[in-house]
Amino acid sequence: MYSESIILKEILEAREKRARTQTKLISMFKTTLVSFTLNIPGQEKNNNIFKKAHELGINLLEKELGIQNVKVVNKVVNFTVAGTEAFLNIDMDPIQLKKITVSIEEKSDLGRIFDFDVINTNGEQISRRQLNLAQRKCLLCNENAKVCGRSRKHSIDDLLIKIYQVINAHK
């Protein structure tokens, strides 16, 4: 059985590898990059339910891009201890792409567990603030999600119960 500190170390290492992958893909394809993960608290980041939700998020993004006649240049999906991650190189203005990903995140409760990071060709992440949009809301209380997360306002168990409810409602 893994100890909590070993799992945390592996998650941090996987996140560092994710950042290196982002840099590599931007350099290789010279396009805007979407790095897509799920917002899942706690140590359990990988199971079939989370993988299906992640797959749905990719499908929603690809469908929206298709509607706008935008092609994905390159797509990589990895399964890590930090959760399923997808990297999509897309030849599109990063601000416009961020508007698309935010609209997906805001359309439903399921979108609120999606984490679409849009990174420009200089390696800079496009923020909601750059679009004059409000910060993400907490899944449980609708306050600022970052504030709730940092203060640990809600238990991991309560958050996970809500996340499973949201995912199961979209099967």
N, C-alpha and C positions, 0 to 999 in steps of 0.2 A: 504494500500500500504506500502510495506516495505521500510524503509529508506536505503540509501546506506551503512551507518555504520552497520546496523543490518545484512544486507546481507554479508558484508565483514567479520563480526564477525562469522557468521554461516559458511562461506567458510573456515576460519582459523580453526574453531573447527572441521570441517569435515576432514581437512588435518591432524590435530593432531590425530584424531581417526584412520585415514588411517595408520599413523605411528605405532600406537599401534596394529592395526590389522596385519601389516607386521611382527612385532616382535612376536606376538602370533602364527601366522601361521608357521614361521620359527622354533619356539620352538616346536610346536606340531608335525610337519612332518619331521623336520631335513633335509630339502632339500633346494636347491636353489629356490628363489621366484622371479617370475616376477610380478611386480606391474604395471598395465597398465591403463593409463588415456589418455585423449586427451589434446593437447595444445590449449586451447581456452581462449583468453583474455576476460576481462570484467566480468560482473556479471552473464550473462545468460550462464550457463554451461550445462543446461539440456533441451533438446527438442528431438523430435522424429528423427530429422535429425542427431543430434550428437549421439544419442543412436545407430542408424543404422551404422554410421561410426565406432563407438566403437566395435560393434558386428563384423563388417567386419575385424577390426584389430585382434580381438580374433581368428576369423576363419583363417586368414592368418598365425598367429602364430601356431595354432593347425595343420594346413595343413603342414607347414614346419617341425614341430616336427614329424608328421606322416611319412613324407618322410624319416626322419632320424631314424625311428623306436623308438622314444622316447615317453613315455607315460606321460600324466599329472596325477600326484598323487592326486591332489585336486584342485578344481576350485570354487571360490566364486565371484559373481558379485553383486555389490551394486550400488544403485542409490542414490546419495547424492546431496546436494546443490552445492558441489564442482565439480559435474559432475559424470558420470558413471565411476566406477572403477572396475577392475578385478584383482584378485589375483590368480596366478597359481603356485602351488608347483610342481616343476619339478626336477626329480632325474637326474641331468646332471651337468657337470662341468660348473661353472658360466661364465668362459671366453668364452667357446664354445657357451653357450647360449646367451651371449651378442653379439657375432658375428652374430648369427641368427637374433636377434632383430634389430641390426643395419642394416643388409641387408634389412629387411622389411621396416625400416624407410627410407632407401635410394633409394628403387626401384622406387618410384613414388612420385608425389606431395602429394598424400593422406598420404603416409607414413610419410611425414614431419609434419603432425599434430598429429601423434601417439607419445606417450611418454611411452616407455617400460623401466622401471627401473628394473635392474637385481641385486638382493641382495643375497650375499652368506650366508652360515649358521652361520657366525659370525656377521651377520647384517650389513655388509659393502657393499655399493653400488659399482658395477663395472662400471667404467667410460670409455668413449671413449678414453681418454688419456692413460689408461692402455693398450689399443689395438693399440696405436700409430695412432689413427684416428683423423681427424680434428673435430673441434666442429661443432655442427649443424648450418645449414645456415638458414637465415631469409627467410620466405616464399615469401616476397615481393622483396627484393633487393639482396639476396644471400650473404650478409655480415654475420658475426657471429651473430646468433640469440640472444644470451644472451646480447651482446653489444647493439643491436637494442632495445631489451626489456627494459633494464635498462635505456637507454637514452630516451625511448619513442619516438624513431625516426619516428614511424608510428602511425597513429591514430587507436584506437580500431575498429572504423567503417571500415577503409580500410582493416585491417587484417581480420575482420569478412566477408567482401564482398569476399575476396580472398578464405577464408576457405569454405564458402558456394559454391563458384564456383568449387573448388577442389572436394568437396564431391559430388556435383551434377553431375560432370563429370564422377563419378565412380558408378553411379546407375545401 
